[in-house]
Amino acid sequence: MNDNSLILPLQFTDAAAKRIKTLIIEEKNSTLKLRVYITGGGCSGFQYGFTFDDKINEGDFTIEKYGAILVIDPMSLQYLVGGSIDYIESLEGSRFVVTNPNAKTTCSCGSSFSI
């Protein structure tokens, strides 16, 4: 685990942590963590993915807040450094949002990007 008093390569907002914690409680599985990853594809070249995982693999980066754990594999982390994971609720719906300063272009839906 990482010490949150250190400067983290990725920010994990309170809203995202609280929503993850709520979802884990609803799933009745306290071992779940939210894994954020990047894959090839999408309309801009890369796309963000979110999944619940009960494992932390060797080399994974983790951030814990409010009892919720965010997990990012090393390959994905290199594309997310300086960014943030947030959770928003709006008239358009609710979703996890990645803010990525490394993305040169993004698609209109915000789920894919290019570097």
C-alpha positions as CSV (number, residue, x, y, z in Angstrom):
1,M,0.0,0.0,0.0
2,N,1.1,3.6,-0.6
3,D,1.3,6.3,2.0
4,N,-1.2,9.0,1.0
5,S,1.0,11.7,2.7
6,L,3.4,11.2,-0.3
7,I,2.8,12.9,-3.6
8,L,0.9,10.3,-5.6
9,P,1.3,9.8,-9.4
10,L,-2.5,9.7,-9.6
11,Q,-5.2,11.4,-7.6
12,F,-8.2,9.4,-6.3
13,T,-11.0,11.7,-5.3
14,D,-13.2,11.4,-2.2
15,A,-16.3,11.0,-4.4
16,A,-14.7,8.1,-6.3
17,A,-13.5,6.4,-3.1
18,K,-16.9,6.7,-1.4
19,R,-18.8,5.4,-4.5
20,I,-16.4,2.4,-4.7
21,K,-17.0,1.7,-1.0
22,T,-20.8,1.8,-1.6
23,L,-20.6,-0.6,-4.6
24,I,-18.4,-3.0,-2.6
25,I,-20.9,-3.0,0.2
26,E,-23.7,-3.7,-2.3
27,E,-21.7,-6.6,-3.7
28,K,-21.2,-8.0,-0.2
29,N,-17.6,-8.8,-1.0
30,S,-15.1,-6.8,1.1
31,T,-12.1,-8.1,-0.9
32,L,-13.1,-6.2,-4.1
33,K,-11.0,-3.4,-5.4
34,L,-11.6,-1.1,-8.4
35,R,-9.1,-1.8,-11.1
36,V,-8.5,1.0,-13.7
37,Y,-6.7,0.0,-16.9
38,I,-6.0,1.1,-20.4
39,T,-6.4,-1.0,-23.5
40,G,-6.0,-0.4,-27.2
41,G,-9.1,0.6,-29.0
42,G,-11.8,3.2,-28.8
43,C,-12.2,5.9,-31.4
44,S,-9.0,7.7,-30.3
45,G,-6.5,4.8,-30.0
46,F,-6.7,3.9,-26.3
47,Q,-9.6,3.5,-23.9
48,Y,-10.1,3.5,-20.2
49,G,-11.6,0.5,-18.4
50,F,-12.9,-0.2,-14.9
51,T,-13.6,-3.5,-13.3
52,F,-13.8,-5.0,-9.8
53,D,-11.0,-7.3,-9.0
54,D,-10.3,-9.2,-5.8
55,K,-6.5,-9.5,-6.5
56,I,-3.6,-7.2,-6.4
57,N,-0.9,-8.4,-8.8
58,E,2.9,-7.9,-8.3
59,G,3.8,-4.5,-9.5
60,D,0.3,-3.0,-9.2
61,F,0.0,0.5,-7.8
62,T,-2.6,0.9,-5.2
63,I,-4.3,3.8,-3.4
64,E,-6.6,3.3,-0.4
65,K,-9.1,5.9,0.7
66,Y,-12.1,5.4,3.0
67,G,-11.6,1.7,2.9
68,A,-11.8,1.6,-0.9
69,I,-8.8,0.5,-2.9
70,L,-7.9,1.6,-6.4
71,V,-5.6,-0.6,-8.4
72,I,-3.6,0.2,-11.5
73,D,-1.2,-2.1,-13.4
74,P,2.2,-0.6,-14.2
75,M,1.6,-0.4,-17.9
76,S,-1.6,1.6,-17.5
77,L,-0.1,3.8,-14.7
78,Q,2.5,5.2,-17.1
79,Y,-0.3,6.7,-19.2
80,L,-2.2,8.1,-16.2
81,V,0.6,9.8,-14.2
82,G,-0.6,13.3,-13.2
83,G,-4.2,12.4,-13.7
84,S,-7.2,11.7,-11.5
85,I,-10.0,9.2,-11.0
86,D,-13.3,10.8,-10.0
87,Y,-16.9,9.9,-9.8
88,I,-19.6,12.3,-11.0
89,E,-23.4,12.4,-10.9
90,S,-25.2,14.7,-13.4
91,L,-28.3,14.9,-15.5
92,E,-26.4,12.7,-18.1
93,G,-26.0,9.9,-15.5
94,S,-23.3,8.9,-13.1
95,R,-19.9,7.4,-13.9
96,F,-16.3,7.2,-13.1
97,V,-14.2,9.8,-14.9
98,V,-10.5,9.9,-15.8
99,T,-8.8,13.2,-16.1
100,N,-5.6,12.6,-18.0
101,P,-3.2,15.4,-18.7
102,N,-1.1,13.1,-20.9
103,A,-3.9,12.7,-23.5
104,K,-3.4,14.7,-26.6
105,T,-6.9,14.2,-27.9
106,T,-10.0,12.6,-26.4
107,C,-13.3,11.4,-27.9
108,S,-16.5,13.2,-27.1
109,C,-17.6,10.4,-24.7
110,G,-14.4,10.8,-22.7
111,S,-13.6,7.1,-22.6
112,S,-10.9,7.0,-25.2
113,F,-7.8,9.1,-25.9
114,S,-4.6,9.3,-27.8
115,I,-1.1,10.2,-26.7
